[in-house]
């Protein structure tokens, strides 16, 4: 628990997240705001003041400025003045423990904060699992397992993991001299385990939607409130409790950044803390990337559902991202007539559609091109020998087997260059590690739909012939060289 300095020094905290409230007893603020902490006797809710307003706010939404750059510089200045006899040292009691240099005391503060917040978090998870989930499972008349899975996600798995993680931290925590604790290795040991938060974070929007529907019915409102009171939890709604894991995984890099700041390079924990900070940043990045890809999948599914006369496999069977789209003039052998088509370049494939003559927003499916078996060639303006016509702003798509050849022309030179960059981007990002791509895509599908989707990339699959004569059975791996994408 945070203890105020006995000398009456003003203590400030910085907001980590927005706190939006409609209760006049609570203090609202935005991330980055500085709050004067007036009362912190309750470890969950503090009383704070900002300019001309004050009120209660959740302690987990802020961090004390004692662990930040600006105050630290001020404290070191105060220390320097005190050492030179210009200032009374009694006011430094908050920052300097008995006999400890300032930086070591700051490291002690950060270590203590990490341990304290971790223990509080475990209690928080326990309250959710035992106070809510356990009670919900008893009421089969109100909840089924699918609903509970949607509302609470994999929070029970997180609870089991976090207990294991805390045990590891406790073993490395030096109670007598916290600044000597070596906890960096704990984060490194479990860095892959933290990825279970990805499933929780991706599910959280669905949890909010499901919970919002239930809270419109009085019996669920009363039930959840009874659960909270029975477990003796603080007065926060269930959706507030369920937000905590999302906040927690984002807070680890902040805490490790503070710990590294106050760890001497000579400290035995320095390299591990530095590596742990990078690892946890990477975990957060991977979670964000997976969330982005899931959002892309949802958008692609909605896009495909709007296309008329769709044929063949779903786009999502092979692709997870739209890279570029636009209108091009297409000429394909053995056709002799050019066609205006809308092209959509996804990873691993490109789909083209025809616009409705009257309703320009309506598209009809006309075919697709397998980009894993296609090379893209920049065509100079003038006579094109394969098609024996004059071209301008054109590129050529040629299959490695030689059975497909498409000529695509843009309206402007800059648009052609943009398409070439898009083709290169597609190969750079997705032209290798295809086995891994399909494995990840299946996992993403399972997260969204609850059932496997896609296929083994090693298994051949026939495709129905389309306007472009697409009949490829295997997927190739490409590389990028200058203006030509080759295999």
PLY file of the C-alpha trace (Angstrom):
ply
format ascii 1.0
element vertex 487
property float x
property float y
property float z
element edge 486
property int vertex1
property int vertex2
end_header
0.00 0.00 0.00
1.21 3.50 -0.80
2.13 5.56 2.28
2.25 9.36 2.22
5.42 11.13 3.33
5.16 12.38 6.89
6.58 15.76 5.93
3.40 16.67 4.07
5.00 16.76 0.60
2.52 16.93 -2.26
2.28 13.64 -4.14
1.35 13.50 -7.81
0.28 10.66 -10.06
0.15 10.48 -13.84
-2.86 8.95 -15.60
-2.09 5.86 -17.68
-5.58 5.60 -19.21
-8.65 7.77 -19.66
-11.09 7.62 -16.76
-14.56 8.51 -18.01
-17.28 8.81 -15.36
-20.80 10.11 -15.01
-20.68 9.96 -11.20
-20.09 13.35 -9.60
-18.17 11.61 -6.79
-15.54 10.36 -9.23
-12.71 12.29 -10.84
-12.55 12.12 -14.63
-9.28 12.56 -16.52
-7.41 11.67 -19.70
-4.23 9.63 -20.15
-1.24 11.85 -19.38
-3.07 14.14 -16.94
-1.37 14.82 -13.61
-3.45 14.28 -10.47
-2.63 15.42 -6.95
-3.21 12.40 -4.69
-5.00 13.54 -1.53
-6.02 10.24 0.05
-4.65 6.77 -0.73
-5.73 4.83 2.34
-7.91 2.61 0.15
-5.58 0.68 -2.14
-8.20 0.31 -4.90
-9.69 3.83 -5.01
-7.82 7.06 -4.27
-9.09 10.58 -3.76
-7.45 13.11 -6.04
-7.56 16.72 -7.13
-7.12 18.39 -10.52
-7.32 22.17 -10.96
-10.83 22.94 -9.63
-12.25 19.39 -9.39
-11.66 16.42 -7.13
-13.07 12.96 -6.53
-12.44 9.22 -6.38
-10.48 7.43 -9.12
-9.13 3.86 -9.57
-5.52 3.60 -8.38
-4.79 1.11 -11.19
-5.37 3.88 -13.75
-2.35 5.90 -12.59
1.26 5.61 -11.56
3.03 7.75 -9.00
5.28 10.37 -10.50
7.98 9.38 -8.05
9.05 6.92 -10.76
9.18 9.34 -13.68
11.87 11.39 -15.33
10.74 14.89 -14.43
10.35 14.33 -10.69
13.53 12.25 -10.58
15.54 15.13 -11.96
13.98 17.39 -9.34
14.79 14.95 -6.55
18.40 14.64 -7.67
18.62 18.43 -7.74
17.21 18.53 -4.19
19.71 15.88 -3.13
22.60 17.82 -4.63
21.46 20.98 -2.85
21.02 19.12 0.41
24.48 17.60 0.15
25.92 21.07 -0.34
24.06 22.27 2.75
21.61 24.48 0.89
18.50 22.48 1.77
17.12 20.51 4.67
17.45 16.75 3.99
14.33 15.87 5.97
12.13 16.49 2.93
13.87 13.68 1.05
12.50 10.93 3.25
10.03 9.79 0.63
12.76 9.23 -1.90
15.78 8.13 0.12
15.53 5.09 2.32
17.87 4.62 5.29
21.40 4.47 3.95
20.38 3.90 0.29
21.57 6.00 -2.65
18.72 7.67 -4.51
18.78 5.41 -7.59
18.72 2.24 -5.50
15.79 3.59 -3.50
14.00 4.35 -6.75
14.62 0.76 -7.89
13.23 -0.44 -4.57
10.10 1.62 -5.19
9.60 0.14 -8.65
10.23 -3.44 -7.47
7.76 -2.97 -4.61
5.20 -1.53 -7.02
5.58 -4.52 -9.38
5.19 -7.02 -6.53
2.28 -5.15 -4.96
0.34 -4.72 -8.20
0.96 -8.36 -9.11
-0.50 -9.58 -5.81
-3.47 -7.23 -6.17
-3.99 -8.49 -9.72
-4.06 -12.12 -8.57
-6.75 -11.23 -6.03
-8.65 -9.40 -8.76
-8.56 -12.47 -11.05
-9.55 -14.75 -8.17
-12.55 -12.52 -7.40
-13.71 -12.72 -11.02
-13.25 -16.50 -11.28
-14.76 -17.35 -7.90
-17.09 -14.41 -7.41
-18.63 -14.35 -10.88
-17.81 -17.39 -13.05
-18.32 -19.95 -10.28
-21.70 -18.45 -9.39
-22.75 -18.15 -13.05
-22.09 -21.84 -13.65
-24.52 -22.68 -10.87
-27.29 -20.82 -12.72
-27.78 -22.96 -15.82
-31.19 -21.36 -16.15
-29.52 -18.01 -16.84
-26.22 -18.87 -18.55
-24.86 -21.49 -20.92
-21.17 -22.26 -21.43
-21.04 -20.41 -24.74
-22.28 -17.22 -23.09
-19.78 -17.56 -20.26
-16.97 -18.15 -22.72
-17.94 -15.00 -24.57
-18.23 -12.86 -21.44
-15.17 -14.09 -19.55
-12.99 -15.35 -22.39
-9.99 -17.34 -21.20
-9.62 -15.41 -17.95
-9.44 -18.66 -15.96
-6.38 -19.68 -18.00
-4.89 -16.25 -17.31
-5.56 -16.69 -13.58
-3.76 -20.04 -13.52
-0.80 -18.62 -15.44
-0.54 -15.46 -13.32
-0.43 -17.51 -10.10
2.48 -19.47 -11.53
4.15 -16.25 -12.65
3.74 -14.65 -9.21
5.36 -17.66 -7.54
8.37 -17.13 -9.78
8.51 -13.44 -8.87
8.26 -14.22 -5.15
11.27 -16.54 -5.38
13.36 -13.80 -6.98
12.11 -11.03 -4.68
14.63 -9.97 -2.04
12.49 -8.93 0.92
15.37 -7.53 2.92
16.91 -5.55 0.06
14.34 -5.20 -2.74
16.73 -3.25 -4.96
18.88 -6.39 -5.24
15.95 -8.46 -6.58
16.55 -10.12 -9.95
13.11 -10.48 -11.52
13.94 -9.91 -15.19
14.43 -13.63 -15.78
10.83 -14.33 -14.68
9.46 -12.32 -17.58
11.86 -13.96 -20.02
10.96 -17.44 -18.81
7.24 -16.82 -19.39
7.33 -14.49 -22.42
5.53 -17.00 -24.67
2.94 -17.73 -21.95
1.90 -14.07 -21.94
0.55 -14.54 -25.46
-2.60 -16.11 -23.95
-3.65 -12.48 -23.44
-4.08 -12.23 -27.21
-7.20 -14.39 -27.10
-8.60 -12.40 -24.19
-7.96 -8.99 -25.77
-9.44 -10.06 -29.10
-12.53 -11.43 -27.38
-13.04 -8.39 -25.13
-15.21 -6.37 -27.57
-17.52 -9.39 -27.92
-17.63 -9.69 -24.13
-18.73 -6.06 -23.84
-21.50 -6.58 -26.42
-22.79 -9.74 -24.74
-22.66 -8.17 -21.29
-24.41 -5.04 -22.52
-27.31 -7.15 -23.80
-27.66 -9.02 -20.51
-27.51 -5.84 -18.43
-30.70 -4.63 -20.12
-32.52 -7.36 -18.19
-33.06 -6.62 -14.49
-32.48 -10.15 -13.23
-28.94 -10.12 -14.65
-28.24 -6.70 -13.14
-29.34 -7.96 -9.71
-27.46 -11.24 -10.12
-24.12 -9.64 -11.00
-24.49 -7.14 -8.14
-25.22 -10.01 -5.74
-22.05 -11.76 -6.96
-19.99 -8.64 -6.29
-21.38 -8.16 -2.80
-21.00 -11.82 -1.88
-17.31 -11.73 -2.92
-16.87 -8.37 -1.08
-15.51 -6.69 -4.20
-15.22 -2.92 -4.61
-18.09 -1.03 -6.21
-17.19 -1.37 -9.89
-19.39 -2.91 -12.58
-18.42 -6.25 -14.09
-17.31 -4.70 -17.38
-14.86 -2.59 -15.37
-13.39 -5.70 -13.75
-13.10 -7.44 -17.12
-11.10 -4.54 -18.55
-8.25 -5.14 -16.08
-6.42 -7.93 -18.00
-6.35 -5.71 -21.10
-4.81 -2.92 -19.03
-2.42 -5.29 -17.27
-0.68 -6.61 -20.37
-0.15 -3.00 -21.50
1.26 -2.01 -18.11
4.12 -4.53 -18.03
6.31 -2.66 -20.56
5.75 0.56 -18.57
6.83 -1.08 -15.31
9.85 -2.76 -16.89
10.82 0.52 -18.53
10.81 2.17 -15.11
12.78 -0.71 -13.63
15.44 -0.52 -16.33
15.70 3.24 -15.83
16.73 2.77 -12.21
18.88 -0.35 -12.68
22.61 0.26 -12.92
24.27 -1.39 -15.93
26.52 -3.20 -13.45
23.52 -4.73 -11.66
23.20 -8.51 -12.17
19.59 -8.01 -13.28
20.30 -5.32 -15.88
20.63 -7.49 -19.01
17.60 -9.61 -18.07
15.46 -6.54 -17.39
16.55 -5.02 -20.70
15.69 -8.25 -22.53
12.41 -8.57 -20.59
11.37 -5.06 -21.59
11.95 -5.87 -25.26
10.16 -9.20 -24.87
7.06 -7.65 -23.27
6.98 -4.88 -25.87
7.04 -7.62 -28.48
4.20 -9.47 -26.73
2.11 -6.29 -26.79
3.02 -5.76 -30.45
2.03 -9.32 -31.38
-1.28 -8.96 -29.55
-2.00 -5.70 -31.36
-0.98 -7.25 -34.70
-3.23 -10.27 -34.13
-6.10 -7.97 -33.19
-5.52 -5.94 -36.36
-5.55 -9.09 -38.49
-8.76 -10.28 -36.86
-10.35 -6.94 -37.66
-9.10 -7.30 -41.25
-10.65 -10.76 -41.48
-13.99 -9.38 -40.38
-13.81 -6.59 -42.97
-12.84 -9.02 -45.76
-15.73 -11.34 -44.86
-18.15 -8.39 -45.04
-16.64 -7.30 -48.37
-17.00 -10.77 -49.93
-20.62 -11.04 -48.79
-21.38 -7.90 -50.80
-19.97 -9.35 -54.06
-22.54 -10.84 -56.43
-22.10 -14.22 -58.23
-19.17 -15.30 -56.06
-17.47 -18.52 -57.20
-14.86 -20.82 -55.69
-13.27 -20.72 -52.26
-13.60 -17.83 -49.86
-10.92 -15.14 -49.94
-10.26 -15.92 -46.28
-9.28 -19.48 -47.11
-5.95 -18.09 -48.29
-5.75 -14.43 -47.37
-6.05 -12.16 -44.37
-5.26 -8.66 -45.63
-6.31 -6.33 -48.43
-3.14 -4.65 -49.68
-4.41 -2.41 -52.49
-7.39 -1.98 -54.80
-8.36 0.06 -57.83
-9.66 0.05 -61.40
-7.52 -1.28 -64.24
-8.00 -2.20 -67.88
-7.41 -5.94 -68.33
-6.49 -7.96 -71.40
-5.88 -11.69 -71.05
-4.80 -14.22 -73.62
-6.48 -15.65 -75.64
-9.01 -12.80 -75.29
-8.73 -9.93 -77.73
-11.11 -7.47 -76.06
-10.00 -5.28 -73.17
-12.20 -5.03 -70.05
-12.55 -2.51 -67.24
-12.34 -4.32 -63.93
-12.01 -3.50 -60.23
-8.95 -5.32 -58.81
-8.45 -6.24 -55.15
-4.93 -7.34 -54.25
-4.87 -9.54 -51.15
-1.96 -11.50 -49.76
-1.47 -14.56 -52.00
-4.22 -13.71 -54.50
-5.86 -10.94 -56.49
-9.62 -10.85 -57.13
-11.21 -8.86 -59.94
-14.83 -7.82 -60.35
-17.10 -6.05 -62.83
-19.10 -2.97 -61.88
-22.84 -2.93 -62.40
-23.76 -0.58 -65.27
-26.51 1.16 -63.27
-25.51 0.61 -59.65
-21.81 1.49 -59.64
-21.45 0.38 -56.04
-22.47 -3.20 -56.94
-19.73 -5.62 -58.00
-19.90 -8.99 -59.77
-17.20 -11.60 -59.26
-15.22 -12.36 -62.44
-12.11 -14.21 -61.36
-8.88 -14.28 -59.41
-5.14 -14.60 -59.91
-2.83 -16.75 -57.79
-0.01 -14.35 -56.81
2.14 -17.18 -55.42
2.58 -18.51 -58.98
2.73 -15.22 -60.82
5.49 -12.81 -61.80
4.81 -9.12 -62.32
6.73 -7.35 -65.12
6.96 -3.60 -65.64
6.02 -2.89 -69.29
7.45 0.11 -71.13
5.06 2.40 -72.98
4.77 1.53 -76.67
4.34 -1.69 -78.62
3.81 -4.78 -76.45
5.02 -7.87 -78.33
3.01 -10.56 -76.50
-0.32 -8.86 -77.22
0.85 -6.97 -80.32
-0.80 -3.72 -79.21
0.38 -0.29 -78.07
0.22 0.12 -74.29
0.61 2.86 -71.74
1.05 2.64 -67.94
0.95 -1.16 -68.11
2.22 -4.15 -66.15
2.13 -7.78 -67.17
1.18 -10.75 -64.97
2.71 -13.99 -66.20
2.37 -17.40 -64.56
5.58 -19.33 -63.95
4.10 -22.27 -65.85
3.46 -20.02 -68.84
-0.22 -20.88 -69.20
-1.54 -17.49 -68.07
-0.74 -14.00 -69.30
-2.58 -10.82 -68.30
-1.95 -7.24 -69.32
-3.12 -4.58 -66.86
-3.15 -0.86 -67.69
-3.64 2.05 -65.29
-5.04 5.45 -66.18
-2.03 7.40 -64.89
1.73 6.71 -64.51
1.62 7.38 -60.76
-1.19 4.83 -60.37
0.89 2.24 -62.19
3.81 2.91 -59.85
1.49 2.51 -56.88
0.39 -0.90 -58.17
4.00 -2.00 -58.67
4.80 -1.02 -55.08
1.74 -2.97 -53.91
2.82 -6.09 -55.83
6.30 -5.82 -54.31
4.85 -5.32 -50.85
2.70 -8.42 -51.25
5.72 -10.56 -52.13
7.97 -9.12 -49.43
5.39 -9.69 -46.72
3.79 -12.94 -47.83
6.06 -14.58 -50.41
7.75 -16.84 -47.83
6.90 -18.85 -44.72
3.63 -19.99 -46.29
3.28 -22.99 -43.99
3.46 -20.65 -41.01
0.99 -18.26 -42.67
-1.66 -20.95 -43.13
-1.17 -22.21 -39.59
-1.68 -18.68 -38.23
-4.66 -18.09 -40.51
-6.35 -21.27 -39.28
-5.76 -20.13 -35.70
-7.28 -16.73 -36.48
-10.31 -18.37 -38.08
-10.76 -20.56 -35.05
-10.70 -17.45 -32.82
-13.37 -15.75 -34.93
-15.68 -18.62 -35.83
-14.92 -21.30 -33.26
-14.21 -23.82 -36.04
-11.17 -24.55 -38.23
-10.98 -22.98 -41.66
-8.52 -23.01 -44.53
-6.38 -25.97 -45.54
-2.95 -27.52 -45.47
-0.80 -25.61 -47.99
0.90 -28.88 -48.95
-2.39 -30.37 -50.21
-3.25 -29.62 -53.86
-6.66 -28.15 -54.52
-8.49 -27.71 -57.80
-10.01 -24.33 -58.58
-12.94 -23.76 -60.88
-11.84 -22.01 -64.08
-12.80 -18.34 -64.02
-12.51 -15.43 -66.38
-8.71 -15.46 -65.98
-8.40 -19.21 -66.50
-7.03 -19.76 -63.00
-6.24 -23.50 -62.66
-3.17 -23.60 -60.41
-2.98 -26.54 -58.00
0.01 -25.57 -55.85
1.27 -22.51 -54.08
4.71 -21.18 -54.86
7.07 -18.89 -52.96
8.30 -15.72 -54.59
11.05 -13.15 -54.16
11.38 -9.51 -55.22
13.91 -8.20 -57.71
13.71 -4.60 -58.96
10.53 -4.12 -61.03
9.92 -7.84 -61.55
8.48 -10.19 -58.97
9.98 -13.60 -59.67
9.86 -17.09 -58.29
0 1
1 2
2 3
3 4
4 5
5 6
6 7
7 8
8 9
9 10
10 11
11 12
12 13
13 14
14 15
15 16
16 17
17 18
18 19
19 20
20 21
21 22
22 23
23 24
24 25
25 26
26 27
27 28
28 29
29 30
30 31
31 32
32 33
33 34
34 35
35 36
36 37
37 38
38 39
39 40
40 41
41 42
42 43
43 44
44 45
45 46
46 47
47 48
48 49
49 50
50 51
51 52
52 53
53 54
54 55
55 56
56 57
57 58
58 59
59 60
60 61
61 62
62 63
63 64
64 65
65 66
66 67
67 68
68 69
69 70
70 71
71 72
72 73
73 74
74 75
75 76
76 77
77 78
78 79
79 80
80 81
81 82
82 83
83 84
84 85
85 86
86 87
87 88
88 89
89 90
90 91
91 92
92 93
93 94
94 95
95 96
96 97
97 98
98 99
99 100
100 101
101 102
102 103
103 104
104 105
105 106
106 107
107 108
108 109
109 110
110 111
111 112
112 113
113 114
114 115
115 116
116 117
117 118
118 119
119 120
120 121
121 122
122 123
123 124
124 125
125 126
126 127
127 128
128 129
129 130
130 131
131 132
132 133
133 134
134 135
135 136
136 137
137 138
138 139
139 140
140 141
141 142
142 143
143 144
144 145
145 146
146 147
147 148
148 149
149 150
150 151
151 152
152 153
153 154
154 155
155 156
156 157
157 158
158 159
159 160
160 161
161 162
162 163
163 164
164 165
165 166
166 167
167 168
168 169
169 170
170 171
171 172
172 173
173 174
174 175
175 176
176 177
177 178
178 179
179 180
180 181
181 182
182 183
183 184
184 185
185 186
186 187
187 188
188 189
189 190
190 191
191 192
192 193
193 194
194 195
195 196
196 197
197 198
198 199
199 200
200 201
201 202
202 203
203 204
204 205
205 206
206 207
207 208
208 209
209 210
210 211
211 212
212 213
213 214
214 215
215 216
216 217
217 218
218 219
219 220
220 221
221 222
222 223
223 224
224 225
225 226
226 227
227 228
228 229
229 230
230 231
231 232
232 233
233 234
234 235
235 236
236 237
237 238
238 239
239 240
240 241
241 242
242 243
243 244
244 245
245 246
246 247
247 248
248 249
249 250
250 251
251 252
252 253
253 254
254 255
255 256
256 257
257 258
258 259
259 260
260 261
261 262
262 263
263 264
264 265
265 266
266 267
267 268
268 269
269 270
270 271
271 272
272 273
273 274
274 275
275 276
276 277
277 278
278 279
279 280
280 281
281 282
282 283
283 284
284 285
285 286
286 287
287 288
288 289
289 290
290 291
291 292
292 293
293 294
294 295
295 296
296 297
297 298
298 299
299 300
300 301
301 302
302 303
303 304
304 305
305 306
306 307
307 308
308 309
309 310
310 311
311 312
312 313
313 314
314 315
315 316
316 317
317 318
318 319
319 320
320 321
321 322
322 323
323 324
324 325
325 326
326 327
327 328
328 329
329 330
330 331
331 332
332 333
333 334
334 335
335 336
336 337
337 338
338 339
339 340
340 341
341 342
342 343
343 344
344 345
345 346
346 347
347 348
348 349
349 350
350 351
351 352
352 353
353 354
354 355
355 356
356 357
357 358
358 359
359 360
360 361
361 362
362 363
363 364
364 365
365 366
366 367
367 368
368 369
369 370
370 371
371 372
372 373
373 374
374 375
375 376
376 377
377 378
378 379
379 380
380 381
381 382
382 383
383 384
384 385
385 386
386 387
387 388
388 389
389 390
390 391
391 392
392 393
393 394
394 395
395 396
396 397
397 398
398 399
399 400
400 401
401 402
402 403
403 404
404 405
405 406
406 407
407 408
408 409
409 410
410 411
411 412
412 413
413 414
414 415
415 416
416 417
417 418
418 419
419 420
420 421
421 422
422 423
423 424
424 425
425 426
426 427
427 428
428 429
429 430
430 431
431 432
432 433
433 434
434 435
435 436
436 437
437 438
438 439
439 440
440 441
441 442
442 443
443 444
444 445
445 446
446 447
447 448
448 449
449 450
450 451
451 452
452 453
453 454
454 455
455 456
456 457
457 458
458 459
459 460
460 461
461 462
462 463
463 464
464 465
465 466
466 467
467 468
468 469
469 470
470 471
471 472
472 473
473 474
474 475
475 476
476 477
477 478
478 479
479 480
480 481
481 482
482 483
483 484
484 485
485 486
